[in-house]
Amino acid sequence: MTALPHVDAFCAIASPYRADPECDQLFDAAMRELSTYHCAHTPGYAEWLAANGVAQHDLAQLRDWSALPPLFANYFKRRLLLSSSGEDALELTSSGTTGQKSRMRYDARSIGAAQAMVDRIFNHYGWNTPDTPCNYLLLSYEPAGAITVGTTYTDQFLCKYAPVNRVSYALRHNGHGNEFDPFGVIRTLQEFAEEGLPVRIFGFPAFLWFTLERMREMGLPPLQLHPDSLVFLGGGWKTHADQSIPKATLYQRLGEQLGIPDQRCRDGYGAVEHPVPYIECPRHRFHIPSYARAFVRHPATLATQAYGERGFLHFVSPFITSAPAHSIVVSDMATLHPGHSCGCGIETDWFELHGRAGNTKSRSCALAASELIKES
């Protein structure tokens, strides 16, 4: 394993929401070290930087990381980009609900760094309870063989923060694929309410909403789950985006129908191409952890936007050695806000999501920007 002391030191930061000059200095040193690593170990990366006006020797002075040429996340639906450490690494895919799947490789250092970030955030919010067994409802795919879909991998990983009493899945494997089992989910929730243990519900929000709606249509009485239950959603609405409802509405219904208080309902944002955890604070804002920086890009020009202006999200994080995804633009539209404007006490910036960009001219422009990377 290549020695990367600045990367390792930065990824070992214990407090997940530090916002201070020393943390910024650690970030800068790690980004310079990691970018130099990819120039040496990822075919075509140095040429990609040069084609976009950044020479390798410029990295030593770089501090504005919005200036580091990003890749567009959708490019990973077309080509697997790897460094030497990614050749035989763990491969995960997106759910591929639109027919195309992103493929990413994570070596032990990279996946370990991302998982440690989740550890620290769960500790920060008091969700790591090793002495409290829980029942789990996973709103994701029931495994059948090796787990390769990123959302399922994440949900399985999240079960480590409280001992598993038993697990139930919403998307049951039927021998040919997976299908949503609303009656099974309702029966599971009823059993969990009777058993009285805390319940942890992870996964896609659409299936939780469909379950609540089915319970209401059937005239079922509200359930009272244990007050220490936790709902932690992620993965978005995917192909059900046309049926999405405001999160505030979903959280209200979770209180009314399952007895779960608002502060125990959170959403998480991430992607198989960028698994840094962005988790809602108690005020339901996605604060950026210390391990990353975020910018917003104009959808037509890719110019960096100011606070309060919409554009594509651009994430920068010096954790991944297996692929050159340390500067990446995703296809979600968002607005960036200064940390103090939230009022929850976390000082790192936060972003507001506006949904996935459509099939528009501006989106094609942004996609084309990352397709300029040389094939090799």
N, C-alpha and C positions, 0 to 999 in steps of 0.2 A: 504494500500500500504506500503510495506517495505521501511523504510528510507534508502536511499543510497545517502548520501550527496556528496560524491566524484564523483559518477556517474552523479548526477544532475548538479554539478558545472562544470564538464568537458563538458557535453553536452550543457551547456549554453555559451560556448566560442563564443564571437561575431564575431571575425575575422576568416573566414573559412580557411585561409592559413597561420596561424601562424607557425613559425619554430624557437622556442627559448627554453632555458632550463626550464623556468617556465611551458610552455605548456607540455613539456616532463614529468615533475614532476606530473602535473595534470593527464596526461594520465596514468602514472604508478599507482598512487593512485586509479584511477577509475577502472583500470584493476584488481588490487588486490581485491578491494571491490566487483566487479561484479563476479569474479571467485569464491570468497568465498560464495557469494550469491547462485550461481548455485550448489556448493557443498551441501548447506543446503536445497535448494528448487527444484532441478532437480534430480529425481531418477536416480541413476547410474552414475552421473557425477563424484563424488568423486572417485568412483571405477575405472572409465575410466582414470582419472588422475594417480591414483596409479598404474594401469596396465602399464602405460607408463612412470613410473619412477618419477612422481611428486606427493609428498605427500601434503596434504592440508596445513601443516605448512610451506612448501617451498614457498608458494605464497607470504608470507610477505617479502621475500628477492628477489623475481624474478624481473628482469629488462629487460632481453632479452626475449621479448615476442614471438620471433620465437621458443622458447623452450616450450611454452605452447602447449600441444598436440592438434592439430586441428581436426575438423571433416571434412570429404569430402562432398562437397555440394550435390553430387549425392546420398548421403545416405538419403537425405530428399525426394527423389523420392520413397524410400522404407518404410520409417517409419517417423511418426510425433513425434518429440521429444519436450517435453514440460516441463516447470517449472510449479509451482503451479499457477503463474499468467497467464499462457497461456491457462488454461483449457477452459475458455469461451471467449477467445479473438477473434479479427478479423482474419479470415482465408483468405489468398491469395494463389493463385497457379501460377506456371509458365504457359506459353502458351502451353506446352506439344506437340510441333510440331513433336516430334519423338515417341509419344505414351505414354510416361511417364511424369507425372507432379509432380513437387515438391510442397509440401504443407507446408506452414509456418503460424504460429500464431503470431500476434502482439498485445500486450496489449497497453493500452493508452499511457503509458510512452514510450514504444519502438517506436511506430509509430509516436508519437509526436516528439521524438528526431530526427528521420530520416527526417521528414518533415521540422523541424526547420533548419536542415543542408541545405536543398534545398533553404529555404527562404534566408539564409545568402549568399549563392553562387549567387542566382539571384540578390540580392541586390549588391553584389560585382561587377557584370558585368553590372549593370544598366538595368536589364530586368524586374524589378518590376515597372510597370508604371500604377498605379491605376487611373490616370486621362486620359488614352488614350485607348478608346475602340478598340478592334481588332476583325477581323474575324479569325476563327480557322478552319484549316483542320487537322483532326486527322487521321493519318495513322494507325489506330488500329480498334478494334472491336466496332461496333455500339452496345450500351448496349441494352439488352432485359431482364429486371429484375435486380436482385442484381448483382453488379459488383464484381467478385471474381478473375478475371485474373489480375495479377500484372501489366502488361504493360498498360492495359486499366485503371486501378485504378490510375496509375501514370499520364497518359495523362489527365485524368479528373482533377486531383489535380493541374497540371501545368496551367490549365486555370484560376487559381485564381490570377495570377500576372498581368493581364490586363483585364478590363471589357469585357465580351463576347457580341459582336454584334450578331453574329450567328455562328453556328458550323455545319460542314459537316464531314461525316465519309467516309473513303476509303473502309472499310470492312463492307458492309451493311448486316444487318440481313434480312434473306429471309424466316423466319418462321421455318427453320430447322437448321440453322447455319449461318455462315457468308461467304460472297463471295466478292472478289475484284471487284470494279466497276470503271474501268479506264475512261470510258466516262463520268461518273458522276463526277469524280475528275477533269477532264479537264474542264468540264462545270463550276464547282465550281470555279476553278482558274480564268477562264475568267470573271466570275461575280465579283469575288473579285477584279480583276484588274480594272474593270469599276467602282466599288464602291469607290475605292481610300483609304480605311482604311488600316492601317498596318495589315499584315497577319501573323499569327503564325502557323507553320506547325510542328506537333509533331508526332513521332511514328517510325514505321519500315522503314529503308532506302530502302529496296527492292521495295516497292510499289511506292515510290517517283521516283526511277530510271525507273521503268516500265512506269510510267506516262510520264516522259520526253521522253522516247524512243517512246511511242505511239504518242506523239505530233509531234515528228520529222518525224515519218513514215507517218503521215497524212498531212505533209507539212504545219502545222499551224505556223503562225508567232509568234515570241517571245512576251511574256507578260512583262509588267513593273509593278511589284508590288511595293507598297510603300517602300521607302528606309529604313524605320524602321521595316520592316518585319523581322521575326526571324524563322530560321529553326533549330529545336532542335530534333535530331534523337536519337533513342535508341532501344534496343532489338535485334540488329544484323540482319543478313540475314536469319536465321533459315533454313528452308528447301530449300531456294533459294541460299545457299552458293556457289553452283557451278556456279552461274551467278553473283556473287559479283564483284564489280569493285572498284578500289582504291578510297578512300574518296576524294582525290584531284580532280579526274575526275568528281565525282558527284558534288562537290562544284563549279567547273568550269562551268558545265552545268547549275547549278542553276543560276549562274550569267548570262550566255548567254540566257537562255530561260525564266527565271522569273525575272531577274534584281536584284537578291539578292546578295549583296556583300559578299566576302569571310569571313570577320570578323563577319558576322551575320549568319554564318552557323556553327553549332557546333554538336558534337556527345556526347552522354552520355553513360556511362557504369555502369551497376548495375545488380543485380539479385534478384529474389524474396527471396532467402536465405540470401542476403546481400544487403539491399537497401541503403547503404551509397552512396551518389552521387559522381561519378567520371566524371567530365565534362571537355571537351577540353578547353584549354586556347586559346588565339588568334593565337598561333602557332600550334594549333591542337594536343597538348600533354595532356594526362590524368594525371593531377597532383593529388596527394593524399591529400585530405583535412586534416586539423588538427585533425579531429575526428577519424582518422584511421591510421594504419601503414600497410605497405605492404612488403612482402618478396616474393622471387621466390624459388620454390622447384624443385630439380632435379627430372625429371619424373620417374626415376627408383628407386632411393634411398630415395627420399624426403629430402635430405640434402639441407640446405640453400645455395643458389647460390649467387655469387658476382654480382655487377653491370655488365651489359652487357652480362650476361649468361641467356640462355633460360630455362624456366621451368614452372611449374604450379604456378598460382598466389595464395598467401596465405595472407588473410586479417585478421587483428586483430582490433576490435573496441569495446569499453566498453559502448554500448548503449542499448543492447537488454536483457531484463529480462525475456521475455516470452519463450525463447528457448536458448539452449547452443550454439548459433551461433556467439559467440564473437571471436572465432578463427576458421577460416573456409578456406579450400582449394577448389578453383573452378577448373573446367576442362578446363579453357582457358589457353593457352600458352602465355607467355609474357616475356619481358625483362625489368628490372628495371634500371632506370638512376637517377643520382643525380640531384636535383632541379636546381642547377646553370647552368647545361649544356643546359637547354632549352633556356634561354635568354629572357624570357617574363617578368621576374621580380618576379615570384613566386619562393620561395626557397624550397618548399616541393618537395620530390622525384616525379618522373613521370614514367609511364610505357608505353611500346609499345606492342600492342596486335599482336599476330601471329595466332590467330584462335583457334578453339576448338580442343582439342586433339582427335585423332581418336581411333578406337577400336584396341588398340595395347597392347602388353604385359606390357609396362610401365604404361599405363593408368589403367590396371587392378590391377597392384601392388598398385598404389596410392589409388584406390577405396577400395581395401582390407584393407588398413591401417585404414580407418575410420569405417569399418564394425566390427572392434574389440570391439566397444563400446557394453556394455552388454545390452541385452534385459531386460526390466523390466516393 
